[in-house]
């Protein structure tokens, strides 16, 4: 996996630098004209050519390094920090030194993509290292498991430590059962599309900030009702807004919804609102097959101050009066 041909390895000698420039001119003959390039899409290149791009194209804001089907070249991106202006980046899943990406302070969008089937969770180390290093900056995370053969254990991603994460989207994933939610309490939107899971309520319990839950053509393997546990969870939480649940292609959810009377719907609406969407309303998935995407924002590395100001705390007399 990590065997790069010797001819592609960069060395720190004058001769190797000349060879590197010659290789770059062979693959990218207009390198001098590319110094001011803001966007660049490239296919298969040598390691030496990639290093020269990092060294010479420092105005880049968008870089797409395509994952070509066939023999895998595992690129070393340790020098990517030279391209400090990068805002959007697409890379193959298999790379060396992925944490070098974290030195890009202007980066807002990052995508890893792989064309081949993943027999195991071999992509995990690359993604997990980035998630941990950017745990205070990661705002949105999406993953398409089309290339994943084995079930996905979301706890291994350590997303629960991401204090800025508000938007999570999973597509074509077979999820392992969990006892505790693998997502942070900051999540406000969670979307499952064409996923299978064992227990739905175990994934979302204790998420009082969650306001939108999407179950689009999903399969829940556990028996028993789906809505009642969610409703009970919301009743017990100090929720700041009702949970808006949308679903498609679920006879179980449709059946449970039809059993609610109009009085039930009205009474439960302060905690839970439900809408069934047609496939056309749900739209199509825009996530590329076999990709992991992340969006970064300003750092949130602190807990919110939930202490009420003294003047807003009710007195004993006010409490008795309200009884």
C-alpha positions as CSV (number, residue, x, y, z in Angstrom):
1,X,0.0,0.0,0.0
2,X,2.8,2.4,0.9
3,X,5.4,1.2,-1.7
4,X,6.1,4.2,-3.8
5,X,8.6,3.5,-6.7
6,X,12.0,4.9,-6.0
7,X,11.8,7.1,-9.1
8,X,8.9,8.9,-7.5
9,X,10.5,9.6,-4.2
10,X,11.7,13.2,-3.7
11,X,15.2,13.7,-2.2
12,X,16.7,16.9,-0.8
13,X,19.7,17.2,-3.2
14,X,20.3,19.6,-6.1
15,X,20.3,16.8,-8.6
16,X,16.9,15.5,-7.3
17,X,15.5,19.0,-7.4
18,X,16.5,19.3,-11.1
19,X,15.0,15.9,-11.8
20,X,11.8,16.9,-9.9
21,X,11.4,20.0,-12.1
22,X,12.0,17.9,-15.2
23,X,9.3,15.4,-14.0
24,X,6.9,18.3,-13.4
25,X,7.5,19.8,-16.8
26,X,6.9,16.4,-18.3
27,X,3.5,16.0,-16.5
28,X,2.7,19.7,-16.3
29,X,4.6,21.5,-18.9
30,X,3.0,24.9,-18.1
31,X,4.1,25.1,-14.5
32,X,5.4,28.7,-14.8
33,X,2.0,29.8,-16.1
34,X,0.3,27.9,-13.2
35,X,2.0,29.9,-10.4
36,X,-1.0,32.2,-10.1
37,X,-3.5,29.4,-10.7
38,X,-6.4,29.5,-8.2
39,X,-8.0,26.2,-9.1
40,X,-6.3,23.0,-10.3
41,X,-7.6,19.5,-11.1
42,X,-5.1,16.7,-11.8
43,X,-5.2,13.0,-12.4
44,X,-2.3,10.6,-11.8
45,X,1.0,12.4,-11.3
46,X,4.3,11.4,-9.7
47,X,5.2,12.2,-6.1
48,X,7.9,14.6,-7.3
49,X,5.4,16.5,-9.5
50,X,2.9,16.8,-6.7
51,X,5.6,18.2,-4.4
52,X,6.5,20.8,-7.0
53,X,2.8,21.8,-7.2
54,X,2.8,22.3,-3.5
55,X,6.0,24.3,-3.7
56,X,5.2,26.5,-6.8
57,X,1.4,26.9,-6.9
58,X,1.0,28.8,-3.6
59,X,-2.0,30.8,-4.8
60,X,-4.2,27.7,-5.1
61,X,-7.6,27.9,-3.5
62,X,-9.1,24.7,-4.9
63,X,-7.2,21.5,-5.5
64,X,-8.7,18.3,-6.9
65,X,-6.4,15.3,-7.0
66,X,-8.5,12.6,-8.6
67,X,-8.5,9.0,-7.4
68,X,-7.9,7.0,-10.6
69,X,-9.2,3.4,-10.9
70,X,-6.3,1.0,-11.2
71,X,-2.9,0.7,-9.4
72,X,-2.9,2.9,-6.3
73,X,-0.3,5.6,-5.8
74,X,-0.2,6.6,-2.1
75,X,0.8,10.3,-2.1
76,X,2.7,11.9,0.7
77,X,1.1,15.4,1.3
78,X,3.4,16.6,4.0
79,X,4.3,19.7,2.0
80,X,0.7,20.7,1.3
81,X,1.0,23.4,4.0
82,X,2.9,25.6,1.5
83,X,-0.5,26.1,-0.3
84,X,-1.8,28.3,2.6
85,X,-4.6,29.8,0.5
86,X,-6.4,26.5,-0.1
87,X,-10.1,26.6,0.7
88,X,-11.4,23.4,-0.9
89,X,-9.5,20.1,-1.2
90,X,-10.4,16.7,-2.7
91,X,-7.9,13.9,-2.2
92,X,-7.7,10.1,-2.6
93,X,-8.6,8.3,0.6
94,X,-5.2,6.6,0.9
95,X,-2.5,9.2,1.6
96,X,0.5,9.7,3.8
97,X,0.7,12.4,6.5
98,X,-3.0,13.4,6.3
99,X,-2.7,15.6,9.4
100,X,-0.6,18.0,7.4
101,X,-4.0,19.2,6.1
102,X,-4.7,20.7,9.5
103,X,-2.1,23.4,8.9
104,X,-4.3,24.9,6.2
105,X,-6.1,27.6,8.2
106,X,-8.2,28.8,5.3
107,X,-9.6,25.4,4.5
108,X,-13.4,25.1,4.7
109,X,-14.2,22.1,2.6
110,X,-12.4,18.7,2.5
111,X,-13.4,15.6,0.7
112,X,-11.7,12.1,0.5
113,X,-12.8,9.8,-2.2
114,X,-12.1,6.2,-3.1
115,X,-13.2,4.3,-6.2
116,X,-12.4,0.8,-5.1
117,X,-14.4,-1.4,-2.7
118,X,-13.3,-1.1,1.0
119,X,-13.1,-4.7,2.4
120,X,-12.5,-3.4,5.9
121,X,-12.3,0.0,7.8
122,X,-8.9,0.7,6.3
123,X,-10.0,4.3,5.5
124,X,-10.6,5.0,9.2
125,X,-7.1,6.0,10.3
126,X,-7.0,8.8,7.7
127,X,-10.4,10.2,8.6
128,X,-10.1,9.7,12.3
129,X,-6.8,11.6,12.5
130,X,-8.4,14.6,10.7
131,X,-11.6,14.5,12.8
132,X,-9.6,14.5,16.0
133,X,-7.2,17.2,14.9
134,X,-10.1,19.4,13.8
135,X,-12.5,18.4,16.5
136,X,-13.2,22.1,17.5
137,X,-13.6,23.2,13.9
138,X,-15.6,20.4,12.2
139,X,-19.1,21.8,11.5
140,X,-20.5,19.2,9.0
141,X,-19.6,15.6,8.3
142,X,-21.0,13.3,5.6
143,X,-20.1,9.8,4.6
144,X,-21.2,7.5,1.8
145,X,-20.7,3.8,2.5
146,X,-21.3,2.5,-1.0
147,X,-17.8,1.1,-1.2
148,X,-17.8,-0.2,2.4
149,X,-18.3,-4.0,2.8
150,X,-18.2,-4.4,6.6
151,X,-20.6,-2.6,9.0
152,X,-19.7,0.9,10.2
153,X,-19.0,1.5,13.8
154,X,-19.6,5.2,14.2
155,X,-17.9,5.4,17.6
156,X,-14.6,4.7,16.0
157,X,-14.8,8.1,14.2
158,X,-14.8,9.9,17.6
159,X,-17.3,12.4,16.3
160,X,-18.7,12.8,19.9
161,X,-15.7,15.0,20.7
162,X,-16.5,17.5,17.9
163,X,-17.9,20.5,19.8
164,X,-18.8,22.5,16.6
165,X,-20.5,19.6,14.7
166,X,-24.1,20.5,13.9
167,X,-24.8,18.7,10.6
168,X,-24.3,14.9,10.0
169,X,-25.3,13.0,6.9
170,X,-24.8,9.2,6.4
171,X,-25.7,7.5,3.1
172,X,-25.6,3.8,2.1
173,X,-24.3,2.7,5.5
174,X,-24.9,-0.5,7.5
175,X,-24.5,0.7,11.0
176,X,-23.5,-1.4,14.0
177,X,-25.6,-1.3,17.1
178,X,-24.6,1.3,19.8
179,X,-25.5,1.7,23.4
180,X,-24.7,5.4,23.5
181,X,-25.0,8.1,20.8
182,X,-21.8,8.3,18.7
183,X,-22.6,12.0,17.9
184,X,-22.0,15.2,19.9
185,X,-24.9,16.9,21.7
186,X,-24.3,19.9,19.4
187,X,-25.9,18.1,16.4
188,X,-28.9,19.9,15.1
189,X,-29.5,17.9,11.9
190,X,-29.0,14.2,11.3
191,X,-29.8,12.6,8.0
192,X,-29.8,8.9,7.3
193,X,-30.3,8.0,3.6
194,X,-30.6,4.3,2.5
195,X,-29.0,3.2,5.8
196,X,-29.7,0.2,8.0
197,X,-29.5,0.4,11.8
198,X,-30.4,-1.7,14.8
199,X,-31.9,0.8,17.2
200,X,-32.8,4.3,16.0
201,X,-33.4,5.8,19.4
202,X,-30.0,4.8,20.7
203,X,-28.4,7.0,18.0
204,X,-30.3,10.2,19.0
205,X,-31.1,9.9,22.7
206,X,-30.0,12.9,24.9
207,X,-29.7,15.2,21.9
208,X,-31.8,18.1,23.1
209,X,-30.5,20.4,20.4
210,X,-31.5,18.1,17.6
211,X,-34.2,19.8,15.5
212,X,-34.2,17.8,12.2
213,X,-34.0,14.1,11.8
214,X,-34.3,12.6,8.3
215,X,-34.9,8.9,7.6
216,X,-34.9,8.5,3.9
217,X,-35.4,5.0,2.6
218,X,-33.9,3.5,5.8
219,X,-34.3,0.1,7.5
220,X,-34.6,-0.2,11.3
221,X,-33.9,-3.8,12.4
222,X,-35.2,-3.7,16.0
223,X,-38.8,-4.8,16.6
224,X,-41.4,-2.6,18.4
225,X,-42.6,0.9,17.8
226,X,-40.3,3.6,16.5
227,X,-42.1,6.8,17.3
228,X,-43.0,6.1,20.9
229,X,-39.4,5.9,22.1
230,X,-38.5,9.1,20.3
231,X,-41.4,10.9,21.8
232,X,-40.6,9.7,25.3
233,X,-37.0,10.8,24.8
234,X,-38.1,14.3,23.7
235,X,-40.5,14.6,26.6
236,X,-37.8,14.0,29.2
237,X,-35.2,16.3,27.6
238,X,-35.0,20.1,28.2
239,X,-35.6,20.6,24.5
240,X,-35.3,24.1,23.0
241,X,-37.4,23.2,19.9
242,X,-39.6,20.4,18.7
243,X,-38.0,17.6,16.6
244,X,-39.1,17.7,13.0
245,X,-38.9,14.1,11.6
246,X,-39.2,13.4,7.9
247,X,-39.2,10.0,6.3
248,X,-39.7,8.1,3.0
249,X,-40.4,4.5,2.1
250,X,-41.2,3.3,5.6
251,X,-44.3,1.3,6.1
252,X,-43.6,1.0,9.8
253,X,-43.5,4.8,10.3
254,X,-46.5,5.3,8.1
255,X,-48.5,2.7,10.0
256,X,-47.6,4.3,13.4
257,X,-48.5,7.8,12.1
258,X,-52.0,6.7,11.0
259,X,-52.7,5.4,14.6
260,X,-52.3,8.9,16.0
261,X,-55.5,10.9,16.3
262,X,-55.7,14.6,15.5
263,X,-55.6,15.2,19.3
264,X,-52.5,13.1,19.6
265,X,-50.8,15.0,16.8
266,X,-51.7,18.4,18.4
267,X,-50.6,17.3,21.9
268,X,-47.3,15.8,20.7
269,X,-46.4,18.6,18.4
270,X,-44.5,20.5,21.1
271,X,-42.0,17.7,21.1
272,X,-42.3,15.9,17.8
273,X,-43.6,16.7,14.3
274,X,-43.7,14.2,11.5
275,X,-43.9,14.4,7.7
276,X,-43.8,11.7,5.1
277,X,-42.1,12.8,1.9
278,X,-42.4,11.3,-1.6
279,X,-39.2,10.1,-3.3
280,X,-39.4,13.2,-5.5
281,X,-39.6,15.5,-2.5
282,X,-36.7,13.7,-0.8
283,X,-34.6,14.4,-3.9
284,X,-31.4,12.5,-4.9
285,X,-28.2,12.1,-2.9
286,X,-25.5,14.5,-3.9
287,X,-22.8,12.7,-1.9
288,X,-20.3,11.0,-4.3
289,X,-20.1,7.3,-3.8
290,X,-17.3,6.2,-1.5
291,X,-16.6,9.7,-0.2
292,X,-16.1,11.4,3.1
293,X,-16.7,15.2,3.2
294,X,-16.1,17.7,6.0
295,X,-16.9,21.3,6.4
296,X,-15.0,23.5,8.9
297,X,-16.0,26.7,10.7
298,X,-14.5,28.8,13.4
299,X,-13.3,26.9,16.5
300,X,-15.7,26.1,19.3
301,X,-13.5,24.8,22.0
302,X,-15.6,25.7,25.1
303,X,-18.8,24.6,26.8
304,X,-21.7,27.2,26.6
305,X,-22.3,29.1,29.8
306,X,-25.7,27.8,31.0
307,X,-25.7,29.6,34.3
308,X,-28.8,31.9,34.5
309,X,-28.3,35.5,35.5
310,X,-29.3,36.1,39.1
311,X,-32.3,38.3,38.3
312,X,-33.9,35.6,36.1
313,X,-34.0,33.0,38.8
314,X,-37.5,32.8,40.2
315,X,-38.0,33.3,43.9
316,X,-39.7,30.8,46.2
317,X,-42.9,32.9,46.2
318,X,-43.0,32.8,42.4
319,X,-42.7,29.1,42.4
320,X,-45.4,28.6,45.0
321,X,-47.7,30.9,43.0
322,X,-47.3,28.8,39.9
323,X,-48.2,25.5,41.6
